[in-house]
Amino acid sequence: MKVAYLISEYPKVSHSFIRREIAALERQGVEVLRFAIRGPSDGSPDAADVQELNRTRYVLGAGVVPTVAHVLRAFVRRPVAFMRAVHSALRLSRRAERSLVHHIAYFVEACVVGNWMHESEVSHLHAHFGSNPATVAMLTGQLNGCSFSFTAHGTVETDAAQFIGIPEKVRRAAHVIAVSEYGRSQLCRWVEPVHWDKISVVHCGLDAIYRDAPVQQYNEARRFVCVGRLSPEKGQFLLIDALAELRRQGLDAELVLAGDGELRSAIEQRSAQSGVADLVRITGWISGATVREEINAARALVLSSFAEGLPVVLMEAMACQRPVIATRVAGIPELVRDGQDGWLVSPGNAKELAAAMQRCLEADASQLQAMGVAARSRAMERHDVDRSALQLKQVFASLAGTTA
């Protein structure tokens, strides 16, 4: 079986779960062609990501003449389908958050991807994320008369579902993957019940790095780690406020923000204004191996998100036998059991977050150990990448011969 994967930016440090998924599919005997709109913007410090660079074909960067040639070739191959795809791109742009120019670009990208699929004799395209990758995949399906599917991960699809064309994409897709039951429910909101059966849940998975690596026991260090992009939906300002609340109570703990993003300078400024700058360390983008080191060096992982899908770093931290503190949003309660694997708190409530962090700081070695063991068991039971890849393989096999 041969399928093509389409990702907007690949490989990418924060999307290592896609790399793991592709590798697991290949272990199942599926040949996966990697297509990406552009290369990584975060440096891809993981060695495995660097290897993926040579396995991936990139739409952008080919130059104007080859790109125009792709468009002409797509027209010659299927002129009627070409015009229908043009019409779809124009229609999608009318109420979209992106401009008409962007949608013309998506159409051109679909011409390139469609030609690559035609040359490689591959008839199914799977995209990750329901935004522009799914748009390109849908237009490619129209151009080639092939089937397409996509994985919806969370806030990308739920924050602006109508403005990125989620209803039409779900209707046209041969199958849609959600990463949590919550995510599936949000996709069902936008389409008629006749389409619900083709929306299924396949969890992002953990591979042998987490399954087989020696587990470091509980860590009593007074240190929390938060992994993720420094962006509004992640709520890191709340973490700073919670840290300041703990300090007012005479409790100090280090906070490591493992990641980078547009709010870095604002977070640094808020840390200074709140009197906790000495407790906060921002790492910038780091490799997956370094992320695991930061998790193992911490007492617990803490996430203060306002909105999520189901964060992969939660399952990674739990697999490292660390309890987690997270907000009770989206798919998180499906994984984290309050009081067993960690603590769940209300989103947007810095005092409740501080109270959970205090409970974690006051937990003794036996409690930290018991919660860590429970967390690891939970993560490994629900998020095995080979089991998830088998589900995907079955989906792809069922779509053989399906047209868009």
Buried (B, 14 or more C-beta within 10 A) or exposed (E): BBBBBBBBBBBBBBBBBBBBBBBBBEEBEBEBBBBBBEBBEBBBBBEBBEEBBEEBBBBEEEEEEEBEBBBEBBBEBBEEBBEBBBEBBEEBBEEBEBEEEBBBBBBBBBBBBBBBBBEBEBBBBBBBBBBBBBBBBBBBBBBBEBBBBBBBBBBBBBEBBEEBBBBBBBBBBBBBBBBBEBBBEBBBEBBEEEBBEBBBBBBBBBBEBBBEEEBBEBBEEBBBBBBBBBBBBBBBBBBBBBBBBBBEEEBEBBBBBBBBBEBBEEBBEBBEEBEBBEBBBBBEBBBBEBBBBBBBBBBBBBBBBBBBBBBBBBBBBBBBBBBBBBBBBBBBBBBBBEEBBBBBBEBEBBEBBBBBBBBBBEBEEEBBBBBBBBBBBBBBEBBBBBBBBBBBBEBBEEBEEBEB
